[in-house]
Amino acid sequence: MDKPVGRVEFETMLLGRHSHLYNPRTRATGGRLDRSAYVLLSRIQMDGPMSIGQLSEAFGLDASTLNRQTAAMLRAGLVERIPDPDGGLARKFRISAEGEHQLDADRADYTRGLEKVFSDWSPEEVAAFATYLQRFNGDIERLEGHPWPRP
């Protein structure tokens, strides 16, 4: 931990541990979405309907993993399976009204939790942290070859 990169490793490990703390509505207390559903729905919300192949390419995950995850989301009514709007053969997953509702509710809860965490930070400090975090994530995405779309 003598090097700054060692501190970053340690702090990112803790960040993963603490993520549930700034979202008070966990699965045990009535939270709506598990982590994989939250991430998949966020990507579909950004990109529009996606096939298993497109999801596999976007996340670098195998089709069997995504088939399990999307099947669970279908059963929960979070996504709908639709014909490819562009006329392709593969069916695509589109976020349902219920999926939009739950994703928006969870995102609002995360945001409120983060506002509590940042309550003693200046707006400039929060903006600087967001800039560094976006750069950090962007560099990971570049190295993995799986960029994430941003608004």
C-alpha positions as CSV (number, residue, x, y, z in Angstrom):
1,M,0.0,0.0,0.0
2,D,3.0,2.2,-0.3
3,K,2.2,3.1,-3.9
4,P,-0.8,5.1,-4.9
5,V,-2.0,2.2,-7.1
6,G,-2.1,0.0,-4.0
7,R,-4.3,2.6,-2.3
8,V,-6.6,2.6,-5.3
9,E,-6.8,-1.2,-5.2
10,F,-7.8,-1.1,-1.6
11,E,-10.3,1.7,-1.9
12,T,-12.0,0.1,-5.0
13,M,-12.3,-3.1,-3.0
14,L,-14.0,-1.2,-0.2
15,L,-16.2,0.6,-2.8
16,G,-17.6,-2.7,-3.9
17,R,-18.2,-3.6,-0.3
18,H,-20.0,-0.3,0.5
19,S,-22.2,-0.1,-2.6
20,H,-25.2,-1.5,-0.7
21,L,-24.8,1.1,2.0
22,Y,-25.7,4.1,-0.2
23,N,-28.7,2.2,-1.6
24,P,-30.9,1.6,1.5
25,R,-33.4,-0.4,-0.4
26,T,-31.6,-3.8,-0.8
27,R,-33.2,-7.0,-1.8
28,A,-33.7,-7.9,1.8
29,T,-35.6,-4.7,2.5
30,G,-37.8,-4.7,-0.7
31,G,-35.3,-3.6,-3.3
32,R,-36.4,-4.3,-6.8
33,L,-33.4,-5.2,-8.9
34,D,-30.4,-7.3,-8.3
35,R,-27.0,-6.0,-9.6
36,S,-27.1,-7.9,-12.9
37,A,-30.6,-6.7,-13.8
38,Y,-29.7,-3.2,-12.9
39,V,-26.7,-3.2,-15.1
40,L,-28.4,-5.0,-18.1
41,L,-31.5,-2.8,-17.9
42,S,-29.3,0.3,-17.8
43,R,-27.5,-0.8,-21.0
44,I,-30.8,-1.7,-22.8
45,Q,-32.2,1.7,-21.7
46,M,-29.2,3.5,-23.2
47,D,-28.9,1.4,-26.4
48,G,-32.5,0.3,-27.1
49,P,-33.5,-3.3,-27.8
50,M,-30.6,-5.7,-27.9
51,S,-30.1,-9.4,-28.8
52,I,-28.2,-11.9,-26.8
53,G,-25.4,-11.6,-29.2
54,Q,-25.3,-7.8,-28.8
55,L,-25.4,-8.1,-25.0
56,S,-22.6,-10.7,-25.1
57,E,-20.5,-8.4,-27.2
58,A,-21.3,-5.4,-25.0
59,F,-20.5,-7.1,-21.7
60,G,-17.9,-9.7,-22.8
61,L,-20.1,-12.4,-21.3
62,D,-21.0,-15.8,-22.7
63,A,-24.5,-16.3,-24.2
64,S,-25.4,-18.9,-21.5
65,T,-24.8,-16.4,-18.7
66,L,-26.9,-13.8,-20.5
67,N,-29.6,-16.4,-21.3
68,R,-30.0,-17.1,-17.6
69,Q,-30.0,-13.4,-16.7
70,T,-32.5,-12.4,-19.4
71,A,-34.8,-15.4,-18.6
72,A,-35.0,-14.2,-15.0
73,M,-35.7,-10.6,-16.2
74,L,-38.4,-12.0,-18.5
75,R,-40.0,-13.9,-15.7
76,A,-40.0,-10.8,-13.5
77,G,-41.6,-8.7,-16.3
78,L,-38.6,-6.4,-16.6
79,V,-38.0,-7.0,-20.3
80,E,-40.0,-8.1,-23.3
81,R,-38.7,-10.3,-26.2
82,I,-39.5,-8.6,-29.5
83,P,-38.7,-9.2,-33.2
84,D,-35.7,-7.3,-34.4
85,P,-37.0,-3.8,-35.4
86,D,-34.3,-3.8,-38.1
87,G,-35.6,-7.0,-39.6
88,G,-32.8,-9.3,-38.4
89,L,-33.5,-12.9,-37.4
90,A,-32.5,-12.7,-33.7
91,R,-35.1,-11.6,-31.3
92,K,-34.2,-8.7,-29.1
93,F,-34.9,-7.7,-25.5
94,R,-36.7,-4.4,-24.8
95,I,-37.1,-2.9,-21.4
96,S,-40.7,-3.1,-20.3
97,A,-42.7,-0.4,-18.6
98,E,-42.2,-2.3,-15.3
99,G,-38.5,-2.6,-16.0
100,E,-38.3,1.2,-16.7
101,H,-40.3,1.9,-13.5
102,Q,-38.1,-0.3,-11.3
103,L,-34.8,0.9,-12.9
104,D,-35.9,4.5,-12.4
105,A,-36.9,3.9,-8.8
106,D,-33.6,2.1,-8.0
107,R,-31.6,4.8,-9.7
108,A,-33.4,7.5,-7.7
109,D,-32.6,5.5,-4.5
110,Y,-29.0,5.2,-5.4
111,T,-28.8,9.0,-6.2
112,R,-30.4,9.9,-2.9
113,G,-28.0,7.6,-1.1
114,L,-25.0,9.2,-2.9
115,E,-26.3,12.6,-2.0
116,K,-26.1,11.6,1.6
117,V,-22.5,10.4,1.1
118,F,-21.6,13.6,-0.6
119,S,-23.4,15.9,1.8
120,D,-20.1,17.4,3.2
121,W,-18.5,17.7,-0.3
122,S,-18.6,20.9,-2.3
123,P,-20.2,20.7,-5.8
124,E,-16.8,21.2,-7.2
125,E,-15.4,18.2,-5.3
126,V,-18.3,16.0,-6.5
127,A,-17.8,17.2,-10.1
128,A,-14.0,16.4,-9.9
129,F,-14.7,13.0,-8.4
130,A,-17.2,12.3,-11.2
131,T,-14.7,13.3,-13.8
132,Y,-12.0,11.1,-12.4
133,L,-14.4,8.2,-12.0
134,Q,-15.5,8.5,-15.6
135,R,-11.9,8.6,-16.7
136,F,-11.1,5.5,-14.6
137,N,-14.1,3.6,-16.0
138,G,-13.4,4.7,-19.5
139,D,-9.8,3.4,-19.3
140,I,-11.1,0.0,-18.0
141,E,-13.6,-0.1,-20.8
142,R,-10.9,0.8,-23.4
143,L,-8.6,-2.0,-22.1
144,E,-11.4,-4.5,-22.1
145,G,-12.7,-3.4,-25.5
146,H,-16.2,-3.0,-24.1
147,P,-17.0,0.8,-24.0
148,W,-20.2,1.8,-22.2
149,P,-22.4,4.4,-23.9
150,R,-22.8,7.6,-21.9
151,P,-25.6,10.2,-22.2
